[in-house]
Amino acid sequence: MKYYANMFLFTLLVILTGQTMAQESIKQYLSGKGKDDGILWDFKVSEGMKSGEWTKIPVPSNWELQGFGKYNYGFNKEADKGKEVGNYKHRFLADRAWKNKQVNLVFEGVMTDATVKVNGKVVGPIHQGAFYTFSYDISKHMHWGKENLLEVEVAKHSANKSVNAAEREGDFWVFGGIFRPVFLEILPQNHIKRLSVDAKANGALRLKVQAKGSADEVAVTLYDAEGKKFGKTIRKPLSGSETWLEGNFEKPALWSSEFPNLYRAEVTLYGKGKELHRVHQKIGFRTVEVRQRDGVYINGQKIKFKGVNRHSFHPESGRTTSKQLSVHDVLLMKEMNMNAVRMAHYPPDTHFLEVCDSLGLYVMNELGGWHGHYDTPTGKKLLKEMIAVSENNPSIIFWANGNEGGHNAELDSTFFEQDIQQRPLIYPWAVYGGFETTHYREYNYGIGTYDHGHNIVMPTEFLHGMFDGGHGAGIEDYWKAMWANPLSAGGFLWDFQDQGIVRTDKNGMLDTDGNRGADGIVGPYYQREGSFYTIKEVWSPIFVEKREMTAAFNGEFTIENRYAFTNTSDCTFSYELRKFDGSTANTKTGTIAAPSIAPYAKGVLKVDLPKDWFSYDALYVSAKDVYGKELFTWSFPIRLPASVAATKIKREGTKVDAQETADAFVVKANGIQYRFNKKDGLLAEVSNRKGIIPFNNGPVLQEAVNNYKSFTMRQVADTVIIESKFDKKESYNTLQWSIYPSGQLKMHVQYFPESYFTRFVGVNFDLPEKEMLGVAYMGMGPYRVWKNRMKGNRFGIWEKAYNDVATGEVPFEYPEFKGYHANMYWTKFNLKSQSFSVFTDREDVFLRLYTPKEQQDTEWKNMEPTFPTGDISFMNGISAIGTKTQKPETTGPMGMKHVYYDFEKEPIRALHMQLYFDFSGK
């Protein structure tokens, strides 16, 4: 009853508003507009879950997520593929006011073959292809003023093999159903069928208008963001099936990812001076130019694309999304300082493109395809449908003809015939049109070769994510090379979001199909992995050169403006000085005068620091864009570890009691007892008044020879020293323990890595995982790091509760507890029984917390996340991580193994690890 009451009010509104409403197109939704407001239709599925009975289903939706049919990943064998058919029924009222109008039934997306009937009559040919808007003129099939029956039969597995090859045999989840909105489009008999716009940066505007009916004139008027008329109205008599309007507008506000200025074009049809139909189209003035053997220029500025690949996806609704989700995704991408997105591997929802228009992202829109492509008749039809709904989006600057070999060259001419803007056409993973887009090139081969090539380099996929590998791991090296190479146009990471789908057939579990869908920078519910912040720093449009904090620092930072259109004077800068004593009073903040630095130029950012700035622990410098969004906050430690350690070292206490047994050195001081193995010098046991602390069996060297030998014990003043003997041949790695009267323990290891190349170097201890509650530490955090993913964290004091999560797996909880942590000053280990602390007076010490559980790597074993033995490590060098397609050393210099050269074992060239332990329990 509510539906019919609303229809009555709508009809009354049409009558009352009369001529004005008659000039506008009317859109009447038969479904919801997205994943959160579906309208229930009658539904029956032929096979799988809940099959064989008529029930209800929300539209739009993918039926698997509603508990129907069968789940499939694109790599499933033919025998395992779900080929069910879904039947839909929906009743709607056809208003009498529409009788003399054209009524189109519009589907924005159906997976995959759709047969459509209205009142029992087939209204047009079967539509094959999931991601494309298609429509039927159903005017002659309508019962005016009465209830009408819409029936749709949907086969999720297409009868067209080429459609399955392009859409359903790829590395992603495949679904079925009416998954995008359905609506009626009511048009006057004289109406605009299609509007094509080309607005250039110089103010030149061209429009191609295709009209139906007896109109004799067309006009276009532009309005700016405030609704003010911009320039003069352009009028022209209609001529034939299409009419071109041309005009010039003075100094339009241009569209770019940095300044996404939009205008509203109001296009009106006239007949004998009377308005017949009016449409509104948002447009952006911008010029896209490919200069061969040079680069891509937007509005005259050379652009490097900081892009990512994106599926239309939500874990609870599959490919059914919403306008709110599009806004969310674009804002998240821009938070990572991205400026581009590639549609992988099919066209997105129209609202996603509209959001890219309004918020500012460059878009590569892609005709469906993975490694297969549509046959030419089908592909031509779908391509026309894709361009018809997206040709006027200023955000789209590239078309892509399929993906990775799924290119149909017979369709190339159709791209240019249909698009009056003549956007560049890309073949992802191919050399085409002056672009080299090959995917997953190794750093030395790919980037190095690119330096000697002639094409514009723009990998449409690179640094393939998998679990914690890829993305941020390697991006600093890649981006440094890309930024320096004049032929580089940037690239697109794979990919944005983990494809973890809710399995209604498996009690709601989140399923990424093993390692296949765990490719994202964020989790299924947008949980941020460590790479999120690495990308944010590396791709910051304000680049801050490294600067050490010394007493002589004059407050000047050399910065580079990596924006294409924004002067740094339009950004805002601030600083914060902080002391880590827990008092908010010990912070100072201030603004920084924004320098005027042109795009792609360097300059100086001058911070006017207070006189006592050097007494603080850390300096933070923040930059925000013209809209007030943070670009990044950089950390600069002021106090060094030696200074902090000096405040923690306590020597005074009771007299140290030392005894030597047949197999051990036993030392007692201030209620703490140590037992060291007499042969290898390792800490065998430590206890205090509360009992034994389960931290022992270290320091074990790795990757270095454990050849501590000939230990002796002596006393120097009030301190007991236990140390090994140095010998260039037999015992060139040495260990020294110092036990102070306070009970504190000092460890100094001097060592030489065992090989020219090593994955990691440092010392290990045992600390049973079952005893761990968490840690607090001073250093870079809160995320773990890899040798080739060091950026993105912030210097400070961090608390981390123990967890055993693995990146890209349930429960998608971040930051992970286990792994490497950078620039440790001190760590407090909170155990179930008691706590103890470790601190150092040396810089660049890495803390390793346990070994993350092994994940399902590919058969090529590229990711290679390697860790030392033992449980807790303090390290001078850590390992890198690979990607799904590359081993660590192929991601760039930072991914390579450590190189140490010292065959002579000269102590002056040795590595050092110096730690202090406080087992007092305080």
N, C-alpha and C positions, 0 to 999 in steps of 0.2 A: 504493500500500500504506500509506503514511503516513497518508492521509486515513482509511482504514478502521480503522487502529489507533487513531487519535484518537477515532473514533466509538465504538469498543468501550469505551475508557476512559471516555468521556462517559456511555455507557449504564450502565456499572458504578457510576459516581458517582451517577447518578440513583437506582438501586436501593438503594445503601447509605444515601443520605441520606433516602430514603423520603418521609415526609409533608411534611417541611420544604420540600424542593425542589419538591414537587408544588404547593405553594401559590404559587410564584413563576412568572412568565412566563419562558419560555426563548427566547433569541434565538440562532439558529444561522446564522452568515453563510455564504452561498454564494459571495460575492465577497470582495474585500478591503474594507477600511474607508475607503480613500482612494487618493490618487494614487500612494502609495509602496509599497503592498502588494497590488496587484492579483492576482487569481487567474485563471489562464489558462482560458478557455473556447474551444470550437470556434467558428469564425467564418468567414463568407463575406459579401462585399459585392458588390452587383450591378454597380456602375459605378465608374469612376475608378481610382485607384491600387490595385494588387494585387487587382483584381476577378476574380470568377468562379471562385475556387478556395478550398476549405476549408483553413483554417490556424488559428492560435491568436491570441487577443487578450486582454490583461489586462482584467478587469472589477473595478472601474469604470474607464471611460476614454471620451474622445471619440475616435472611430475615426480622424479625420483626423490627430491627433497620434501615432497608432500606424502611420501610413503607408498608410491606406486612404481610398478615396473621393475627395472633392473639397472643397477649401477654399472658403468663401464668407464675404463680408462682407454685412451686412444690406441694403446699398444696391445690391448687384449686380442687374443687369437680369434679368428673368424667364428669358430664354434662357440666361443664364450660371449659373443656380442649380443646384447639385447636388441631385438628387432621388433619390439612390441609396437602396437598401434593404439593411439588414444583417440577416443571419440568425445567431442564436446557438444553441448547444447546450451543455448542461452536465448532467452526471450526478451524482446525490447519493444517499446512503443514507438511507432513512426508518426511524428506529428503531422497533422494535416497541412500546417504552414509550409512544410517541405515539399509539397506535392509538385509544384512547378519549378523545383530546383534540382540540381544534380547531387545525388547522395552517393558518396564514395565510402566503401567499407575498407578501412586501412588497418593493416597489420604491420607493426614495427619489427617483428621478428618471430618466426615459428621454426622449431626444430622437428622435422626437417622438410618433409613433403607435406603440403597442405592442400586438401580438397575442401572447398568451401561451398556451402549451400545456404540459400535464403528461401524460406517457405517451401522447402523440398526441391528447389531448382538449383542446379550447379551454376554458379555465377561467372565462372571463367576457368581457364586452364589451371591444372595443378601447379602450385608454386614449389619449386625445389631450390633450396639454399636457405640457411637458417638466419643469417645476420643482416638481412636486407628488408627494407620497408617496401611492401607491395600493396596494391589496392585493386578493388573492383568497383565499377559503376553499377550499383544495385538498384538504381531508381526504378527500373521497370519491374523489379521483383517485389516491390514494397506493397504492403497493405496499409494505406494511409489512415491514420486515426485508430489503428488497431494494433494488436499485439503481433509481432513478427518472430519467426523462429530462425535463429542462426545455428547452423550445424557445421562443425569443422572436424574433418578426419585428419589426424596427424600421424604420419609414419616417421619415427625418429631415425630409422635407417633408410636412407634414400634409395629409390629405385634406380637412380642415376649413379653409376659407379664413380664418375668423376667428382660428384658432389661429396661422396663419402671420402674419396681420396684427398680432397681439399680441406674438408671440415672435420672428419671423424676418424682419421688415421694419423693422428699426431700425438705429440708429447703433452697431452692435457686431458682433463676430464671431458667426457662427451655426455650430453643429456638429451632429453626429449621434452616437447611441450610448447605451448604458446607462452613464450617466456618474456616477451615485451608487450607493451600496451596495445589494445585494440580500440579503435574509435571510429565514429562516423564523421565524415567531413561533408558539410552541407554547403554547397556553392550556388550562387545565382547562375542562371543559364549563360549569361555573359560574364566570363571570369578569366582570371589569369591562371593559366595551366602551369607555367613554370617561369621562374625569374632567375636569371643568371647575372651576377654582379662582378665587376672587375674594378676595384678602386686602388689607384696607384699612389705612391708616396708624393708624387708631384701634384696631386690634386685632380688628376685626370680620372673621370668616372665613365665607365661604359656599362650599359645594361642591355641584356637581351630579354625581351618579353615575348612569351608565347601565349597567345590568348585564344579563347574559344567564344564564338558567338558573333554578334553584330556590332560590337564596339567599334568606334572610329578614331579614338584618340587615347593616348596614354600619357601620364605625367608622373614625375618623381620629385619629391621634396625631401630634403634631409633635415634632421633635427639632431642637436647635440645632446650630451648627457643630461643637461639641465632642461631639455625640452624646447630649447630655443631653435628657431629656424636657422639653418646654416646655408648660406648662399641662395641662389635663385632656383625657382622651380623650373625643371626642364620638361617641355611638352613636345609631342611629336605625333603626327597622324599614324594610325596603324597601317601596316603594309604587309599583306600576305600572312603567312603562318607565323612569322616572327618579325619583331620590330626592334631596332637598335636605337637606344638613346645615348647621347654623349654630351658631356659637359666638363667644365673645369671649375674646381673649387679652390679658393685661395687659402693657403697655409692651413690645411686641415691638421688636427691633432692626430699624429700617426699611431698606428697599432704596432706594438711589439710585445715580447714577453715581459719587458720591464715596465712599459706603459701601455696597457691594453685598452687604448681609447677606442670607443665604439660610437657609431652614429646610427640613428634609426632612419631607414629609408621608407618613406610612405609612397607606394606606387598605386596609382588610381587609374582605372579604366573609365572612359566616358563614351556615351552614345548620344549624339545630338545635344551635347552640352550637359547632359545629366550623368551624375555619378552612378556607375553600375557595379563596380567591385573595387575594393581596396584591400591591399595586403601590406603588412609591415615586415621589414627585414633588417636585422642588425648587420651592419657592415663595418669593416675596418680599412682605413687607407694604409696600405703597405705594399712594398715592392720586393718580390723575391727574385734574385738574380744569381744564376750559376755562372761563374767566370771560369772557363776551362783552365785546368792546370793552375788554379789559384784557390778558389774557395766559394763558399755560399755567402751572399750578401743580402741582408735585410735592410731596406731603407738606406742603402749605401754603406752600411757597416758590415765588416766581415764578422761572421758568427762562428763560435765553437759551441756545438750542441752538447749540453750536459744532460743526457737523456736516459730514460729507462723504458723497458718494455712492460706493457700492462695488459693483463687479461681483464675482461669484464667478469667480476667474481665477488661472491660473498659466501662464506662457509655454510650459511643456513639457507641460501637461496640459489646457489649455483651461478648461472649467467644472468639471473634476474637481479637487477640493481635498482637504483633510485637516484633522483636528482640530489638528494642529501648525501648519498654515498659518493657521487661524482665530485661534489664540492669538497667532501672530506679527503678524497684521494688526491685531488689537485693541490689542496693546501698542504698535504703531507709531503708531496713531491717538492713543492716550492720551499717547504721548511728545510729540505735537504739541499737547497740552493740549486735544484734542477731547473732547466729552462725548456726541456723538451720531453716528449713522450711518443713512443711508437705503439701503434695499435697492433697487438699480437694475438692471434694471427687472423684478424677479421675486423670489420668496421664495428665501432662501439655504439652505445646508445647515443641518440642525438643530444640528449642533455649533457653527456660528458663533453661533447664538442662545444656546446654552448658555454659550459663552465670554463673550458680552456680559452674560449674567446674572451670571457669577462674577467678572468683572473690572470691570464697570461701564460700560456704554454705553447710552444711550437709543437705541431702534431704531424706525424707521418701516418696517414690513413691507408690501410692495407686491404686490398682485395683478398678474400679468404684463400688460404692455401698453407700447407705445411711442407711436405716434400712432394705432394701431388697437387694437381691444379684442375680447375674446371675445364670441360671441353669447351670449344669456342662458342657454339650457340648459347650454352648455359652461361658461360663466363661473360659474354657480351651483355646478356640480359641483366645479370646481377651487377655488373659494373655500372651500367646505366642507372640502376636503382641506387647504387651507392653514391654516385656523383650527384644525382638529382637531389638528394637530401642533405648533402654536405658541401656542395660546391661553393657556397657563400660564406662558409666559416673562415674568417681570416686566420684562425689558428692553424689551419691546414696549410702547410707549405710544401709538403711532399705527398705524392701518391706512391704506393708500393704495389708491385705486381707479384703477389704471392710471396713465398718465403723459401729459402734454401733449396733451390731447384724446382720448387713448385711454381714456376713462371710459365705463363702461356704467352709467347711472343706475338701470337696472332691478335692479342687484345691491345697491344701497345697503341695502335692508331686510334682505338676507341677512347683511350684516356684523353688524347689531345683533341679529338673531335668533340667530346662532351664537355671539356673544361675550357671555358673562354679565357681563364687566367693562364693556361698553359704551364701549370706547375711542373716542376721537375719530376721525372719518373725514376724510381729506384728499384733495382733488383737486389733485395737482401741476400747477402752471401754471393756476390758476383761482381765482376767488373763490367759496368754498364753505364752509359751516359756520362762518362767522365768521372764516375765514382768507383772507388775500391771499397767495397763493404764487407769483405770476407770476415766471417765470424771466427772468434777465438784464436786469433793469431798469437803465437807466442811472442814474448817481449823481444827477444833477440832476433828472431826471424821476421816477425811481423813488423814491429815498430822500426827495427833496424832497416829492413827492406824498404819500408815506406819512405824513409829519409832519402832514398835513392830512386824513388818512383816518380811518376808523372801525373797520376790521377789524384783527385781529391780523396783523401783517406777518411772514411766515416764508417767504421764497423757498426752495423745495425744490431749486433749483439757482441758483447765482450765481457770478460771476467764472469763467466757463468757461475751463479751462486749455487751452492749446495750445502745445506746445514750452515756451518760457520765459515765455509770457504768462499772464495770469490768476492765480488762486490768491493768492499773496503780493502780486502786483502789483495794488494797489487795496484790499487787505483792511484796511489801517490806516484809510483814510478810511471805508470801509463800516462797519467795526466801531465806529468812534467814533460814527457816526451811529446805528447800531443800538443801541449801549449807552445812548445818551442818550434814545432814543425809548421812552416807556413802552409803546407798542403793539407794539414789536418783540419777537419771540420768537427772534431770531437767524436762522440759515439753514444751508444745506447747500452746500458747494463742489462743483463738478464738475471732476474726480472724483479718486479716490484713486490709481489706478495706471495707468501707460501700458499699453494693451492691445497689447503687442508679442508676437506669437505665433510660435513656432518653426514654420517651414514645412518639413515633411518632404518636400514636393514640390520644394523649392528649396534643397537642400543645407543645410538647417538654419538658413537666414537668419531673423533676427528681423524680422517684418513688422508695421507699425502701420497698414497700408493708407494710406500717405501721412500726411496730417495728421489723419485721422479718429480714430485710436486713440491719438495722442500727447497725451492729455488729463491725464495724471496728475501728482500732486505727487511721486511716486516713479516710478522706471523699472520695466520689466517684472520685473527682479530686485531691486526695492526700492532702487535707487540714489537717493540723496537729492538732489533739486534744491534750489536756493537758497530756493525758496518754503517748503520744509519748515521751515526755521529762522525765516523771517519769521512764518509762522503760529504757530510755537511761542512766539515772543515776544508777538505781538499777542494771542494767546488765552491767555496765562498768567493763571491765576486770581489771581495776585498782580501787581498793576499798580504799577509804580514810576514816580513822576512824575520828569520831567527835572530834573537837578540839575547845575550846573556846579561843578567843583572849584577852589576858591580857598583861599588861606591862611586865610580866615575861616570855612571850612566847619566846622561843629560836629558832623559825623557823623550828622545827622538827615536821613532820607529820608521824604517823605510817600508813603505807600503806600495802596492801596485793596484791600480784600479782595473779590474778585469770585467767590468761592465762594458756593454756595447753602446749604451745611450745615457747612462746615469753619471753625472759628475759626483765626486765624493762629497761635494758641498751640500748635496741633497740628502746625504746620510747623516746619522747622528752617532756620536762616539761618547763613551763614558769609561771611567776606570773605577776600580775598587781595590783598596789595600786591606789586607786582612791578617790578623794574628790568630793563630789556632789555639787560643787558650779558653775557648768557650764563651767569651764575653762579646756581646754585640757592640759594646762600647769600643772595642778594639778593632773597629773597621772604619775606614774613611772612604768616602765616595766623592766623585766629582765628574763634571762634564769635560769633554775635550773639544776644543774648537775644530770643526770639520775643515780640513784643507780643501782647496779647489784643485782637484786633479782630474784631468780630462780622461775619458774612457781610453783604456789600454796604455795609460801613462803611469809613471812612477812619481812618487813624491814623499814628503815627510809628514808623519803624524806626530805632533808635539804634545806630550803630556806634561802639564804643569804640576809636578808632584810637590807635596809639602816637604819641608826641610827634613822631617824625621822619617821619610819613606823607607829608608834602608833598615829601620828597626822592625819592619813588618816581615811576615813570613812569605807572603805572596802578593803579586800584582796581577789583576785581571783587567783586560781591555776588551770592551764589548763594542760591536758595530751593529747598527740597525739600518734597515733600508728606508726608502722614502715613505713607506707605509707604516713604519714603526715596528716591523718584524725583525727579530734577531737574525743576523747573518751568522755570527759565531762569537763566542767569548774565549779569548786566548789566555792561557795561564803562563805566568812567569815566576817560578820559585825565586825568592830573594834569599832566604836563609838556606844554606847548604847543609847536607847531612852532618858534616863535622860539627857545625854550630849547634844543631839540635841534639846530637849525641852527647855533646859536652854537658848539656843540662840534665841528661839522664844517667850519665856514668857516676856511680857511687863507689868509692874505694873504702871508706872508713867502716869499721865494724869490729867484730871479735877477731881474736887471733886465728889464723888459718892453721888447721891441723892436717898434716899430710903424712900418709903412710904408703909404703910400697910392699905389695904382696908378690907372690910368685907369678901371678898373671894380671895384676892390675895396679893402678895408682888410685888410691882412695883419698879424697880431699874433703874436709869439712870446714865450713865457714858460715857463721851467722845463721845456724839452723838449717843449712842446705848441705847435702852430701852428694858428691860426684864420684863415680867410679869410671875410670878410663881403661880401656884394654891396653895392656902393657906392650903387646906386639905391634898393633896397627894404630894405636893412639885414639881410636874412635870412642866417642861417648857411649858407655854401655848402660849407665843408669844415672838418673838424677831424682832426688827426693827432697822434700821439705817437711815441715812439721805436720802438714796435712796428709802426707803420704807420697807414694811414687808418682812422678809425672811421666806419662807414657811417651816421652820424646827421647829418642836414642838412635844408635847405629849411624852416626855421622861424625864428621863430614865425609861422605863417600864421593869421590870425584867422578865427574862424567862430563864430557868425553875426554878423559885424561887418565893416565896410569895411576892407580892407587899404590904408590910405592913409598909411603911414609915408612921410615925404618929407624931403628936404633934410638928409641925414646929414652930420654933422661928427665929427671925431676930435680929442680933446684929452687932455692928461694932467693929472691932479690928484694931486700927491705922487707915489707910486710906482705909481699905477693909471691905466691907459689907459681912456678912456670914449669910446664911439661912440654917438651919439644922434641921433634925428630932431627936427625942429622942430614945435612945437605951433601949429596954426592952427585956429580954430573952424570955418572953412568948408572948408579944403582938406585939412588933415592933423591932425584932432582926435584920432586914435589915435596914440599915440607908443610908440617902442621905444628902450630904452637898454641897451647892453652895457657891462659893466665887467670888465676883465681884470686879475686880481691877479698880483703877482710869483710866487705859488705855481703859477700856471697855471690856477687855478680861474676859472670864468666865471660872472658874475652877469647875469641877464636880468630886466628890469623892463618890463612892458607895461602901459600905461594906455589903457583903451579904453571905447567906448560901443557896446552892442549896436545892430545896424542897424535893428531893428524894435521896435515896442511889444511884440509877441509873438515869442518865439524858442524853438526846440526845445532848443538847447544853445548855450553860449558858452564860448570858450576858445581855446587856440592848438594848432596841429598841427605835427608834424615828420615827416620821412620816416625810416624805419628798415626796410629790407627784411626781410620775414618770414622769408626763407630763412636769415637770419643769426641768428635768435633761438633760444637754448637755454632761457631761462627768466628769471624775475625773483625777487628778494627785495625785500620792501617793508615799511615800517612804516605801519600804517593799519588800517582795518577789513577783516576777511577771515574766511575765505578765499574767500567767494563774491563774484561780481560783483553790482552793484546796478543798479537803475533809479530814476528820479526818484520813482516811485510804489511802490518796494520797497526801502526803506532799512533796514528792521529785520532782525534775525536774526543779524547778524555779530558778531564779537568783535574788540576792539582789540588789536593785537599786532604781532609780526613774522612775516611769512608768506613761504614759499618756494613758488613755482609753476613747475613745468616746463611748457614750451610744449606745447600741444595744439591741434588744429583741430577739436575736437568741437562738435557742435550739440546743444542741449538737445532731448531727446525722440527722438534718432536714434542708431543704432548708432555707436559702441560704448557709449553711455549712460555716459560717463565724466565724473565731476564732482569738484571744481568746474571749470567751464570756464575756460580761460586768457584768452580774448578777452572784451572788454567793459569796462564802467566799474567802477572800484574806489574806494571812498570814503575820505575823510579821510587822504590821503597825506601823510606826513611826509618820507619819502625812498624812493627806489627804486634798486636796483642791477640794471642790465641785463646779463645774462650772455649774451654772443654767442659764436659759434664762434671768432672771432679773438681777442677780449679782452673786457673788461668796462668799464663806466663807471657813474657814479652821478649821480642828480639829487635835490636836496632843496629844501625850501621853508621859509620862515619865516612863511608865511601859513596860516591855518586854512581848512578846508573845501575843499581842493583835491582834485579828482577826477583819477585816473589812468585814461586810456583806452588799452587795449592792443588795437590792430588792430580790424578789423570782422569779427564772426562771419559765417560764410557764410550766404547768403540761403536761407531755407527756404520750403517750399511753403505760402504763406498761402492763405486762402480767397479766393473771388472778390470778397469785400467789402473785402479788404485792411485788416482791422481791427487786426492786431497791431502793424504799423508800428514795428518796431525800427530806429530811425534813429541813424546815427553820422556824425561829421565825416569829411571827406576826410583824406588823409594816413594815417600808420600809428600814431603815438604822439601822444597829446594830453594836455594839462594844462588842466583845465577848472574854470570857476566854476559852471557849470550843465550838467546832463546831461538827456537825453531820458527820457521814460517809455515804457512798452510797453503795448499793449492786450491784449485777450483774443480768443478765437475769435469772439466776438459783439459786442465793443465796441471802439471806438477809444480810444486812451490818455486823451484828454481827458474821456471819459465815465465813467471809473472813479473820479472824485473830484478834489478840488483838487490833490492831488499829481500827478495825471496830466495836468494842464493845462500849457500852455506857460508859459515864464517871462515875466514882465511887467517891463519896464524903461521908465521914463519920464524922458527927458532930451533934450528937443529943443534946449535952449540949449547943450549940450555944455560944461557947467561942470565943470572938472576935479575939483572937490570931490565930484561925484556919479559920477565914473568908476569902473569896475571895474579891479581890479589883478591881475596875475599876476606873481609874483616867484619866480624859480627860481635855483638855483645848480647848476652842472655841474662835476663832477670827472672829467676825462678822463685822469687819471694812470695808470689801469689798476690801481690798488691796491685 
